[in-house]
Amino acid sequence: MKTVIKEYKVYDFDDLEKDDELCEKIHQKFWIDNGDNINPWADEILDSFKKFADTLNMKFDYSLSNAEYPDRGCYIKLDTSDYHYIAPNKRAEHISSLLKDYVGNEFYYTCAALKDYADKLIAEWNKDYSIDDFAYDIQNRMFDMWFRDNRDYFSKESFLIHVEANEYEFDENGNLF
């Protein structure tokens, strides 16, 4: 039997900060291209969206990717069919009463941002604005929030924060050592 010893050159946070080309290469391979790397807050964000939709008595349907940007199959849809029994001139007031004591779940930022945005839409509600317009604006805000959070997570800055906090080391090919 023969024992072979292979020597590796290993790069840590300090190395990545000094060498932008190396950092870019490892960031791409380890952080961006790694299919197992998903935003750790994804479930909490989806739960926030669902809770908000439930609070509004709207069904929440979605298909989202865990990428930085949406693909053609991504969508968020809020169903407003439960609002057809409410007079159109009373819908803003009804939504406002539903959101009055809304606190969301543990993912405070998403919940507060959605409530603030809904409150803004309600304050600007006019006779030409429909429940479908409101749902469309809220679902677009959710969609934007989802992908903005993913872009933040997959950013080089976020990558470096995780490398430093976890004391990750990599070989020159971007493999975790």
MILO-497871 format. One record per residue: residue number from 1; residue in three letters; y negated, z negated, x negated of N, C-alpha, C, O in turn. Coordinates in nm, 3 decimals, always signed. Layout:
<NUM "ALA" <Y Z X> <Y Z X> <Y Z X> <Y Z X>> ...
END
This chain:
<1 "MET" <+0.117 +0.000 -0.084> <+0.000 +0.000 +0.000> <-0.124 +0.000 -0.089> <-0.126 -0.058 -0.198>> <2 "LYS" <-0.225 +0.067 -0.038> <-0.348 +0.083 -0.113> <-0.464 +0.032 -0.028> <-0.471 +0.062 +0.091>> <3 "THR" <-0.552 -0.043 -0.086> <-0.671 -0.091 -0.017> <-0.790 -0.008 -0.061> <-0.816 +0.009 -0.180>> <4 "VAL" <-0.863 +0.043 +0.038> <-0.981 +0.124 +0.009> <-1.104 +0.048 +0.059> <-1.108 -0.001 +0.172>> <5 "ILE" <-1.199 +0.040 -0.026> <-1.323 -0.028 +0.010> <-1.433 +0.077 +0.017> <-1.456 +0.154 -0.077>> <6 "LYS" <-1.499 +0.079 +0.132> <-1.607 +0.175 +0.152> <-1.738 +0.099 +0.154> <-1.748 -0.007 +0.216>> <7 "GLU" <-1.835 +0.152 +0.088> <-1.966 +0.089 +0.083> <-2.058 +0.157 +0.184> <-2.058 +0.279 +0.196>> <8 "TYR" <-2.136 +0.076 +0.257> <-2.228 +0.126 +0.359> <-2.370 +0.086 +0.323> <-2.394 -0.023 +0.271>> <9 "LYS" <-2.462 +0.174 +0.349> <-2.603 +0.138 +0.342> <-2.643 +0.101 +0.484> <-2.625 +0.179 +0.577>> <10 "VAL" <-2.698 -0.019 +0.500> <-2.729 -0.072 +0.632> <-2.880 -0.088 +0.645> <-2.950 -0.129 +0.552>> <11 "TYR" <-2.929 -0.055 +0.766> <-3.073 -0.060 +0.794> <-3.100 -0.163 +0.903> <-3.029 -0.170 +1.004>> <12 "ASP" <-3.203 -0.243 +0.880> <-3.239 -0.345 +0.979> <-3.379 -0.316 +1.034> <-3.435 -0.208 +1.010>> <13 "PHE" <-3.433 -0.410 +1.106> <-3.564 -0.394 +1.169> <-3.672 -0.355 +1.068> <-3.749 -0.262 +1.093>> <14 "ASP" <-3.678 -0.424 +0.957> <-3.781 -0.395 +0.857> <-3.771 -0.252 +0.805> <-3.872 -0.185 +0.785>> <15 "ASP" <-3.650 -0.206 +0.783> <-3.629 -0.069 +0.737> <-3.677 +0.032 +0.840> <-3.739 +0.133 +0.806>> <16 "LEU" <-3.647 +0.005 +0.967> <-3.686 +0.097 +1.073> <-3.837 +0.102 +1.090> <-3.894 +0.206 +1.121>> <17 "GLU" <-3.901 -0.010 +1.070> <-4.048 -0.012 +1.081> <-4.115 +0.066 +0.969> <-4.222 +0.123 +0.988>> <18 "LYS" <-4.052 +0.069 +0.853> <-4.109 +0.138 +0.737> <-4.083 +0.289 +0.739> <-4.163 +0.366 +0.685>> <19 "ASP" <-3.973 +0.330 +0.799> <-3.932 +0.471 +0.794> <-3.926 +0.529 +0.935> <-3.827 +0.511 +1.006>> <20 "ASP" <-4.032 +0.597 +0.975> <-4.042 +0.648 +1.111> <-3.934 +0.752 +1.142> <-3.883 +0.756 +1.254>> <21 "GLU" <-3.900 +0.834 +1.046> <-3.798 +0.937 +1.068> <-3.662 +0.872 +1.093> <-3.589 +0.912 +1.184>> <22 "LEU" <-3.628 +0.773 +1.011> <-3.502 +0.700 +1.029> <-3.503 +0.627 +1.163> <-3.403 +0.629 +1.236>> <23 "CYS" <-3.613 +0.564 +1.196> <-3.625 +0.491 +1.323> <-3.606 +0.587 +1.441> <-3.535 +0.554 +1.536>> <24 "GLU" <-3.668 +0.702 +1.434> <-3.656 +0.801 +1.541> <-3.511 +0.845 +1.559> <-3.462 +0.857 +1.671>> <25 "LYS" <-3.444 +0.870 +1.449> <-3.304 +0.915 +1.453> <-3.213 +0.808 +1.516> <-3.131 +0.839 +1.602>> <26 "ILE" <-3.229 +0.684 +1.472> <-3.144 +0.576 +1.523> <-3.182 +0.542 +1.667> <-3.094 +0.515 +1.750>> <27 "HIS" <-3.310 +0.543 +1.697> <-3.356 +0.519 +1.834> <-3.292 +0.621 +1.929> <-3.244 +0.585 +2.037>> <28 "GLN" <-3.293 +0.746 +1.890> <-3.236 +0.852 +1.973> <-3.086 +0.831 +1.993> <-3.037 +0.836 +2.106>> <29 "LYS" <-3.014 +0.809 +1.884> <-2.867 +0.801 +1.894> <-2.821 +0.671 +1.960> <-2.738 +0.674 +2.051>> <30 "PHE" <-2.874 +0.560 +1.915> <-2.825 +0.431 +1.962> <-2.884 +0.392 +2.098> <-2.815 +0.330 +2.179>> <31 "TRP" <-3.008 +0.427 +2.122> <-3.080 +0.378 +2.241> <-3.086 +0.481 +2.354> <-3.055 +0.450 +2.469>> <32 "ILE" <-3.125 +0.602 +2.320> <-3.145 +0.705 +2.423> <-3.015 +0.775 +2.461> <-2.982 +0.784 +2.579>> <33 "ASP" <-2.941 +0.824 +2.363> <-2.822 +0.905 +2.391> <-2.698 +0.824 +2.427> <-2.598 +0.881 +2.470>> <34 "ASN" <-2.702 +0.696 +2.411> <-2.589 +0.608 +2.440> <-2.575 +0.588 +2.591> <-2.655 +0.518 +2.652>> <35 "GLY" <-2.473 +0.650 +2.650> <-2.451 +0.640 +2.794> <-2.422 +0.500 +2.844> <-2.436 +0.473 +2.963>> <36 "ASP" <-2.381 +0.411 +2.756> <-2.354 +0.274 +2.796> <-2.480 +0.187 +2.796> <-2.478 +0.074 +2.844>> <37 "ASN" <-2.589 +0.241 +2.745> <-2.714 +0.166 +2.740> <-2.794 +0.194 +2.866> <-2.852 +0.302 +2.880>> <38 "ILE" <-2.797 +0.098 +2.955> <-2.880 +0.113 +3.075> <-2.977 -0.003 +3.082> <-2.955 -0.109 +3.023>> <39 "ASN" <-3.083 +0.019 +3.155> <-3.185 -0.084 +3.173> <-3.118 -0.209 +3.232> <-3.060 -0.202 +3.340>> <40 "PRO" <-3.126 -0.323 +3.163> <-3.059 -0.443 +3.212> <-3.118 -0.497 +3.342> <-3.057 -0.581 +3.408>> <41 "TRP" <-3.236 -0.449 +3.379> <-3.301 -0.494 +3.502> <-3.273 -0.401 +3.619> <-3.326 -0.423 +3.728>> <42 "ALA" <-3.192 -0.298 +3.601> <-3.169 -0.198 +3.705> <-3.121 -0.261 +3.836> <-3.173 -0.228 +3.942>> <43 "ASP" <-3.024 -0.349 +3.829> <-2.971 -0.410 +3.951> <-3.076 -0.495 +4.022> <-3.085 -0.493 +4.145>> <44 "GLU" <-3.156 -0.568 +3.945> <-3.260 -0.651 +4.005> <-3.367 -0.566 +4.072> <-3.417 -0.601 +4.178>> <45 "ILE" <-3.401 -0.455 +4.010> <-3.502 -0.366 +4.068> <-3.449 -0.306 +4.199> <-3.520 -0.304 +4.299>> <46 "LEU" <-3.325 -0.259 +4.197> <-3.266 -0.206 +4.321> <-3.258 -0.312 +4.429> <-3.285 -0.284 +4.546>> <47 "ASP" <-3.221 -0.434 +4.391> <-3.217 -0.544 +4.489> <-3.356 -0.570 +4.547> <-3.370 -0.599 +4.665>> <48 "SER" <-3.458 -0.559 +4.463> <-3.596 -0.576 +4.510> <-3.632 -0.468 +4.612> <-3.690 -0.497 +4.716>> <49 "PHE" <-3.598 -0.345 +4.581> <-3.625 -0.234 +4.673> <-3.554 -0.255 +4.806> <-3.612 -0.237 +4.913>> <50 "LYS" <-3.426 -0.295 +4.798> <-3.347 -0.315 +4.919> <-3.405 -0.429 +5.004> <-3.416 -0.417 +5.126>> <51 "LYS" <-3.442 -0.538 +4.939> <-3.499 -0.652 +5.011> <-3.630 -0.613 +5.077> <-3.658 -0.653 +5.190>> <52 "PHE" <-3.712 -0.537 +5.007> <-3.839 -0.492 +5.063> <-3.814 -0.404 +5.186> <-3.877 -0.422 +5.290>> <53 "ALA" <-3.722 -0.310 +5.174> <-3.689 -0.222 +5.287> <-3.633 -0.305 +5.404> <-3.669 -0.280 +5.519>> <54 "ASP" <-3.547 -0.402 +5.375> <-3.493 -0.488 +5.480> <-3.604 -0.565 +5.550> <-3.603 -0.579 +5.672>> <55 "THR" <-3.700 -0.614 +5.473> <-3.812 -0.687 +5.529> <-3.891 -0.598 +5.625> <-3.941 -0.644 +5.727>> <56 "LEU" <-3.902 -0.472 +5.591> <-3.974 -0.376 +5.675> <-3.888 -0.321 +5.790> <-3.935 -0.240 +5.869>> <57 "ASN" <-3.763 -0.365 +5.799> <-3.668 -0.313 +5.897> <-3.648 -0.162 +5.881> <-3.643 -0.088 +5.979>> <58 "MET" <-3.638 -0.120 +5.756> <-3.612 +0.020 +5.725> <-3.483 +0.027 +5.644> <-3.459 -0.056 +5.556>> <59 "LYS" <-3.402 +0.127 +5.673> <-3.281 +0.147 +5.595> <-3.319 +0.211 +5.462> <-3.408 +0.296 +5.455>> <60 "PHE" <-3.251 +0.169 +5.357> <-3.281 +0.214 +5.221> <-3.165 +0.299 +5.171> <-3.052 +0.251 +5.164>> <61 "ASP" <-3.193 +0.423 +5.138> <-3.092 +0.513 +5.083> <-3.147 +0.567 +4.951> <-3.266 +0.593 +4.939>> <62 "TYR" <-3.060 +0.582 +4.853> <-3.108 +0.627 +4.722> <-2.997 +0.691 +4.640> <-2.878 +0.670 +4.664>> <63 "SER" <-3.040 +0.768 +4.545> <-2.956 +0.818 +4.437> <-3.049 +0.826 +4.316> <-3.141 +0.908 +4.312>> <64 "LEU" <-3.024 +0.740 +4.219> <-3.112 +0.730 +4.102> <-3.031 +0.737 +3.974> <-2.916 +0.693 +3.969>> <65 "SER" <-3.090 +0.792 +3.872> <-3.026 +0.794 +3.740> <-3.081 +0.680 +3.657> <-3.185 +0.622 +3.689>> <66 "ASN" <-3.010 +0.648 +3.552> <-3.056 +0.544 +3.460> <-3.129 +0.604 +3.341> <-3.133 +0.545 +3.233>> <67 "ALA" <-3.186 +0.721 +3.360> <-3.258 +0.790 +3.254> <-3.408 +0.758 +3.262> <-3.454 +0.687 +3.351>> <68 "GLU" <-3.480 +0.813 +3.166> <-3.625 +0.792 +3.163> <-3.696 +0.873 +3.269> <-3.801 +0.832 +3.320>> <69 "TYR" <-3.640 +0.987 +3.304> <-3.704 +1.078 +3.398> <-3.603 +1.121 +3.503> <-3.484 +1.128 +3.475>> <70 "PRO" <-3.651 +1.150 +3.624> <-3.558 +1.189 +3.731> <-3.498 +1.326 +3.709> <-3.557 +1.413 +3.644>> <71 "ASP" <-3.379 +1.344 +3.764> <-3.322 +1.477 +3.769> <-3.326 +1.524 +3.915> <-3.377 +1.453 +4.002>> <72 "ARG" <-3.275 +1.640 +3.940> <-3.287 +1.701 +4.073> <-3.215 +1.623 +4.183> <-3.249 +1.637 +4.300>> <73 "GLY" <-3.118 +1.543 +4.146> <-3.042 +1.468 +4.246> <-3.099 +1.332 +4.280> <-3.044 +1.262 +4.365>> <74 "CYS" <-3.207 +1.294 +4.217> <-3.264 +1.161 +4.238> <-3.355 +1.158 +4.362> <-3.433 +1.250 +4.386>> <75 "TYR" <-3.341 +1.052 +4.438> <-3.430 +1.033 +4.554> <-3.426 +0.889 +4.600> <-3.334 +0.814 +4.566>> <76 "ILE" <-3.526 +0.851 +4.677> <-3.529 +0.727 +4.753> <-3.576 +0.767 +4.892> <-3.673 +0.841 +4.907>> <77 "LYS" <-3.507 +0.717 +4.993> <-3.542 +0.751 +5.131> <-3.543 +0.624 +5.215> <-3.447 +0.547 +5.214>> <78 "LEU" <-3.651 +0.603 +5.287> <-3.662 +0.493 +5.382> <-3.655 +0.551 +5.523> <-3.726 +0.645 +5.557>> <79 "ASP" <-3.568 +0.494 +5.604> <-3.549 +0.541 +5.741> <-3.638 +0.460 +5.836> <-3.628 +0.337 +5.841>> <80 "THR" <-3.723 +0.529 +5.909> <-3.820 +0.463 +5.998> <-3.776 +0.464 +6.145> <-3.857 +0.435 +6.233>> <81 "SER" <-3.651 +0.496 +6.172> <-3.608 +0.511 +6.311> <-3.624 +0.383 +6.393> <-3.637 +0.391 +6.515>> <82 "ASP" <-3.623 +0.266 +6.331> <-3.643 +0.141 +6.405> <-3.788 +0.123 +6.450> <-3.818 +0.028 +6.524>> <83 "TYR" <-3.877 +0.210 +6.408> <-4.018 +0.198 +6.445> <-4.055 +0.282 +6.566> <-4.169 +0.276 +6.613>> <84 "HIS" <-3.964 +0.360 +6.618> <-3.996 +0.448 +6.729> <-4.021 +0.371 +6.859> <-4.083 +0.424 +6.951>> <85 "TYR" <-3.975 +0.247 +6.866> <-3.998 +0.165 +6.986> <-4.132 +0.091 +6.980> <-4.173 +0.029 +7.078>> <86 "ILE" <-4.199 +0.097 +6.866> <-4.327 +0.029 +6.850> <-4.439 +0.131 +6.870> <-4.436 +0.240 +6.812>> <87 "ALA" <-4.537 +0.095 +6.950> <-4.650 +0.187 +6.976> <-4.716 +0.224 +6.844> <-4.737 +0.138 +6.758>> <88 "PRO" <-4.749 +0.351 +6.826> <-4.809 +0.396 +6.699> <-4.931 +0.315 +6.656> <-4.951 +0.291 +6.537>> <89 "ASN" <-5.014 +0.273 +6.753> <-5.134 +0.197 +6.716> <-5.104 +0.051 +6.683> <-5.195 -0.025 +6.648>> <90 "LYS" <-4.976 +0.010 +6.693> <-4.936 -0.129 +6.663> <-4.848 -0.138 +6.538> <-4.809 -0.247 +6.498>> <91 "ARG" <-4.816 -0.026 +6.478> <-4.721 -0.026 +6.366> <-4.777 -0.094 +6.241> <-4.706 -0.170 +6.176>> <92 "ALA" <-4.901 -0.069 +6.209> <-4.962 -0.134 +6.090> <-4.964 -0.284 +6.109> <-4.934 -0.359 +6.017>> <93 "GLU" <-5.000 -0.329 +6.229> <-5.003 -0.472 +6.260> <-4.863 -0.532 +6.251> <-4.846 -0.643 +6.201>> <94 "HIS" <-4.764 -0.459 +6.299> <-4.625 -0.505 +6.293> <-4.578 -0.518 +6.147> <-4.518 -0.619 +6.110>> <95 "ILE" <-4.606 -0.419 +6.066> <-4.567 -0.424 +5.924> <-4.637 -0.540 +5.855> <-4.576 -0.612 +5.776>> <96 "SER" <-4.763 -0.557 +5.885> <-4.840 -0.667 +5.825> <-4.777 -0.801 +5.860> <-4.768 -0.889 +5.774>> <97 "SER" <-4.732 -0.817 +5.984> <-4.669 -0.945 +6.023> <-4.535 -0.964 +5.953> <-4.498 -1.076 +5.919>> <98 "LEU" <-4.462 -0.855 +5.931> <-4.335 -0.865 +5.858> <-4.356 -0.906 +5.713> <-4.275 -0.980 +5.655>> <99 "LEU" <-4.464 -0.858 +5.654> <-4.491 -0.885 +5.512> <-4.571 -1.013 +5.488> <-4.591 -1.053 +5.374>> <100 "LYS" <-4.616 -1.076 +5.595> <-4.704 -1.193 +5.582> <-4.647 -1.299 +5.487> <-4.719 -1.347 +5.398>> <101 "ASP" <-4.522 -1.335 +5.504> <-4.461 -1.440 +5.422> <-4.360 -1.385 +5.321> <-4.277 -1.459 +5.269>> <102 "TYR" <-4.368 -1.255 +5.295> <-4.274 -1.192 +5.203> <-4.293 -1.242 +5.061> <-4.404 -1.241 +5.007>> <103 "VAL" <-4.183 -1.287 +5.000> <-4.188 -1.331 +4.860> <-4.093 -1.252 +4.772> <-4.101 -1.261 +4.650>> <104 "GLY" <-4.004 -1.176 +4.832> <-3.912 -1.095 +4.753> <-3.799 -1.176 +4.693> <-3.761 -1.281 +4.745>> <105 "ASN" <-3.747 -1.124 +4.584> <-3.638 -1.191 +4.515> <-3.687 -1.242 +4.380> <-3.807 -1.260 +4.360>> <106 "GLU" <-3.596 -1.266 +4.289> <-3.632 -1.323 +4.159> <-3.710 -1.225 +4.070> <-3.776 -1.267 +3.975>> <107 "PHE" <-3.702 -1.097 +4.101> <-3.771 -0.998 +4.017> <-3.914 -0.984 +4.067> <-3.948 -0.886 +4.134>> <108 "TYR" <-3.995 -1.082 +4.035> <-4.126 -1.101 +4.096> <-4.218 -0.979 +4.081> <-4.285 -0.942 +4.177>> <109 "TYR" <-4.222 -0.918 +3.964> <-4.317 -0.808 +3.942> <-4.298 -0.697 +4.044> <-4.395 -0.651 +4.105>> <110 "THR" <-4.175 -0.653 +4.063> <-4.147 -0.544 +4.156> <-4.184 -0.583 +4.298> <-4.246 -0.504 +4.370>> <111 "CYS" <-4.147 -0.702 +4.338> <-4.174 -0.747 +4.474> <-4.323 -0.759 +4.500> <-4.373 -0.712 +4.603>> <112 "ALA" <-4.395 -0.820 +4.409> <-4.539 -0.837 +4.427> <-4.611 -0.702 +4.426> <-4.704 -0.681 +4.504>> <113 "ALA" <-4.568 -0.613 +4.339> <-4.633 -0.482 +4.331> <-4.612 -0.403 +4.460> <-4.704 -0.336 +4.507>> <114 "LEU" <-4.492 -0.408 +4.515> <-4.466 -0.338 +4.641> <-4.545 -0.398 +4.756> <-4.601 -0.324 +4.838>> <115 "LYS" <-4.551 -0.529 +4.762> <-4.628 -0.593 +4.870> <-4.776 -0.560 +4.858> <-4.840 -0.528 +4.957>> <116 "ASP" <-4.830 -0.567 +4.737> <-4.971 -0.535 +4.717> <-5.001 -0.390 +4.758> <-5.103 -0.362 +4.821>> <117 "TYR" <-4.912 -0.301 +4.722> <-4.931 -0.159 +4.757> <-4.922 -0.140 +4.909> <-5.003 -0.068 +4.967>> <118 "ALA" <-4.825 -0.204 +4.972> <-4.813 -0.195 +5.118> <-4.936 -0.251 +5.187> <-4.986 -0.193 +5.284>> <119 "ASP" <-4.986 -0.365 +5.137> <-5.108 -0.424 +5.194> <-5.226 -0.328 +5.183> <-5.307 -0.319 +5.274>> <120 "LYS" <-5.235 -0.258 +5.071> <-5.342 -0.159 +5.051> <-5.328 -0.045 +5.153> <-5.426 -0.004 +5.214>> <121 "LEU" <-5.207 +0.004 +5.171> <-5.183 +0.112 +5.268> <-5.216 +0.067 +5.410> <-5.275 +0.143 +5.487>> <122 "ILE" <-5.179 -0.056 +5.443> <-5.207 -0.109 +5.577> <-5.358 -0.121 +5.598> <-5.408 -0.087 +5.705>> <123 "ALA" <-5.429 -0.168 +5.496> <-5.575 -0.183 +5.508> <-5.645 -0.049 +5.528> <-5.751 -0.042 +5.589>> <124 "GLU" <-5.586 +0.057 +5.476> <-5.646 +0.191 +5.486> <-5.589 +0.272 +5.602> <-5.626 +0.388 +5.621>> <125 "TRP" <-5.498 +0.213 +5.679> <-5.430 +0.284 +5.788> <-5.532 +0.336 +5.888> <-5.624 +0.264 +5.927>> <126 "ASN" <-5.516 +0.461 +5.929> <-5.604 +0.519 +6.031> <-5.520 +0.595 +6.131> <-5.398 +0.605 +6.117>> <127 "LYS" <-5.585 +0.650 +6.232> <-5.512 +0.715 +6.341> <-5.432 +0.837 +6.295> <-5.336 +0.876 +6.362>> <128 "ASP" <-5.469 +0.897 +6.183> <-5.397 +1.015 +6.133> <-5.282 +0.978 +6.038> <-5.210 +1.065 +5.990>> <129 "TYR" <-5.265 +0.850 +6.012> <-5.163 +0.801 +5.921> <-5.045 +0.753 +6.004> <-5.062 +0.670 +6.093>> <130 "SER" <-4.926 +0.803 +5.977> <-4.809 +0.769 +6.059> <-4.715 +0.674 +5.985> <-4.732 +0.649 +5.866>> <131 "ILE" <-4.618 +0.624 +6.057> <-4.515 +0.540 +5.996> <-4.437 +0.620 +5.892> <-4.394 +0.565 +5.790>> <132 "ASP" <-4.417 +0.748 +5.918> <-4.348 +0.833 +5.821> <-4.431 +0.851 +5.694> <-4.376 +0.856 +5.584>> <133 "ASP" <-4.564 +0.860 +5.709> <-4.653 +0.867 +5.592> <-4.641 +0.738 +5.510> <-4.633 +0.742 +5.387>> <134 "PHE" <-4.641 +0.624 +5.581> <-4.628 +0.494 +5.514> <-4.497 +0.487 +5.437> <-4.495 +0.450 +5.320>> <135 "ALA" <-4.386 +0.522 +5.503> <-4.254 +0.519 +5.437> <-4.251 +0.613 +5.318> <-4.198 +0.578 +5.212>> <136 "TYR" <-4.309 +0.730 +5.333> <-4.314 +0.828 +5.224> <-4.390 +0.770 +5.103> <-4.345 +0.782 +4.989>> <137 "ASP" <-4.504 +0.708 +5.129> <-4.583 +0.648 +5.021> <-4.508 +0.533 +4.953> <-4.511 +0.521 +4.830>> <138 "ILE" <-4.441 +0.450 +5.031> <-4.366 +0.337 +4.973> <-4.246 +0.389 +4.893> <-4.222 +0.341 +4.782>> <139 "GLN" <-4.172 +0.485 +4.946> <-4.056 +0.534 +4.871> <-4.099 +0.605 +4.744> <-4.028 +0.597 +4.643>> <140 "ASN" <-4.213 +0.674 +4.745> <-4.263 +0.735 +4.622> <-4.306 +0.630 +4.521> <-4.288 +0.647 +4.400>> <141 "ARG" <-4.363 +0.520 +4.569> <-4.402 +0.411 +4.478> <-4.277 +0.350 +4.416> <-4.276 +0.322 +4.296>> <142 "MET" <-4.174 +0.329 +4.494> <-4.047 +0.276 +4.441> <-3.990 +0.370 +4.336> <-3.947 +0.327 +4.229>> <143 "PHE" <-3.990 +0.498 +4.367> <-3.938 +0.600 +4.276> <-4.015 +0.596 +4.143> <-3.954 +0.596 +4.035>> <144 "ASP" <-4.147 +0.592 +4.152> <-4.229 +0.585 +4.030> <-4.204 +0.457 +3.952> <-4.196 +0.459 +3.830>> <145 "MET" <-4.190 +0.346 +4.023> <-4.164 +0.218 +3.957> <-4.030 +0.220 +3.884> <-4.019 +0.169 +3.772>> <146 "TRP" <-3.929 +0.279 +3.947> <-3.795 +0.286 +3.887> <-3.801 +0.359 +3.753> <-3.753 +0.308 +3.652>> <147 "PHE" <-3.860 +0.477 +3.753> <-3.859 +0.557 +3.631> <-3.962 +0.508 +3.528> <-3.941 +0.526 +3.408>> <148 "ARG" <-4.069 +0.447 +3.572> <-4.164 +0.387 +3.477> <-4.096 +0.271 +3.403> <-4.113 +0.256 +3.282>> <149 "ASP" <-4.020 +0.190 +3.478> <-3.950 +0.079 +3.414> <-3.844 +0.130 +3.317> <-3.827 +0.074 +3.209>> <150 "ASN" <-3.774 +0.237 +3.354> <-3.676 +0.297 +3.262> <-3.745 +0.353 +3.138> <-3.696 +0.335 +3.027>> <151 "ARG" <-3.859 +0.420 +3.156> <-3.931 +0.472 +3.039> <-3.975 +0.358 +2.946> <-3.966 +0.369 +2.824>> <152 "ASP" <-4.020 +0.248 +3.005> <-4.058 +0.132 +2.923> <-3.937 +0.078 +2.847> <-3.945 +0.048 +2.728>> <153 "TYR" <-3.825 +0.066 +2.917> <-3.705 +0.012 +2.853> <-3.656 +0.103 +2.740> <-3.618 +0.054 +2.634>> <154 "PHE" <-3.657 +0.234 +2.762> <-3.605 +0.327 +2.662> <-3.707 +0.364 +2.554> <-3.677 +0.444 +2.466>> <155 "SER" <-3.825 +0.307 +2.560> <-3.928 +0.338 +2.460> <-3.888 +0.288 +2.321> <-3.803 +0.200 +2.307>> <156 "LYS" <-3.950 +0.345 +2.222> <-3.923 +0.302 +2.085> <-3.967 +0.157 +2.066> <-3.901 +0.081 +1.994>> <157 "GLU" <-4.076 +0.119 +2.129> <-4.124 -0.019 +2.118> <-4.019 -0.118 +2.171> <-3.990 -0.219 +2.107>> <158 "SER" <-3.964 -0.088 +2.287> <-3.860 -0.174 +2.345> <-3.737 -0.178 +2.254> <-3.678 -0.284 +2.232>> <159 "PHE" <-3.699 -0.062 +2.204> <-3.586 -0.054 +2.111> <-3.607 -0.147 +1.992> <-3.519 -0.224 +1.957>> <160 "LEU" <-3.725 -0.139 +1.930> <-3.753 -0.222 +1.813> <-3.756 -0.371 +1.849> <-3.713 -0.454 +1.768>> <161 "ILE" <-3.804 -0.405 +1.966> <-3.803 -0.545 +2.009> <-3.659 -0.595 +2.017> <-3.629 -0.706 +1.972>> <162 "HIS" <-3.570 -0.514 +2.074> <-3.430 -0.552 +2.084> <-3.362 -0.558 +1.947> <-3.280 -0.647 +1.922>> <163 "VAL" <-3.395 -0.464 +1.860> <-3.338 -0.465 +1.725> <-3.377 -0.594 +1.653> <-3.293 -0.660 +1.592>> <164 "GLU" <-3.504 -0.628 +1.661> <-3.552 -0.749 +1.593> <-3.492 -0.875 +1.655> <-3.444 -0.963 +1.584>> <165 "ALA" <-3.495 -0.886 +1.787> <-3.446 -1.006 +1.855> <-3.297 -1.029 +1.833> <-3.252 -1.143 +1.820>> <166 "ASN" <-3.220 -0.920 +1.830> <-3.075 -0.931 +1.816> <-3.027 -0.914 +1.672> <-2.907 -0.921 +1.644>> <167 "GLU" <-3.122 -0.892 +1.582> <-3.092 -0.873 +1.440> <-2.989 -0.762 +1.420> <-2.895 -0.775 +1.341>> <168 "TYR" <-3.008 -0.652 +1.494> <-2.919 -0.537 +1.480> <-2.934 -0.474 +1.343> <-3.043 -0.474 +1.284>> <169 "GLU" <-2.824 -0.421 +1.293> <-2.823 -0.342 +1.170> <-2.744 -0.215 +1.199> <-2.648 -0.216 +1.275>> <170 "PHE" <-2.787 -0.106 +1.136> <-2.728 +0.025 +1.162> <-2.692 +0.094 +1.033> <-2.752 +0.070 +0.928>> <171 "ASP" <-2.592 +0.182 +1.042> <-2.569 +0.271 +0.928> <-2.663 +0.391 +0.945> <-2.735 +0.401 +1.044>> <172 "GLU" <-2.660 +0.481 +0.849> <-2.754 +0.594 +0.851> <-2.731 +0.691 +0.966> <-2.817 +0.773 +0.996>> <173 "ASN" <-2.614 +0.682 +1.032> <-2.584 +0.767 +1.146> <-2.621 +0.706 +1.279> <-2.597 +0.765 +1.385>> <174 "GLY" <-2.681 +0.589 +1.275> <-2.723 +0.523 +1.399> <-2.617 +0.439 +1.464> <-2.633 +0.399 +1.579>> <175 "ASN" <-2.509 +0.412 +1.394> <-2.403 +0.328 +1.448> <-2.435 +0.182 +1.421> <-2.477 +0.146 +1.311>> <176 "LEU" <-2.415 +0.099 +1.521> <-2.437 -0.043 +1.505> <-2.337 -0.097 +1.402> <-2.217 -0.068 +1.408>> <177 "PHE" <-2.388 -0.174 +1.309> <-2.302 -0.224 +1.202> <-2.266 -0.368 +1.230> <-2.194 -0.430 +1.152>> 
END
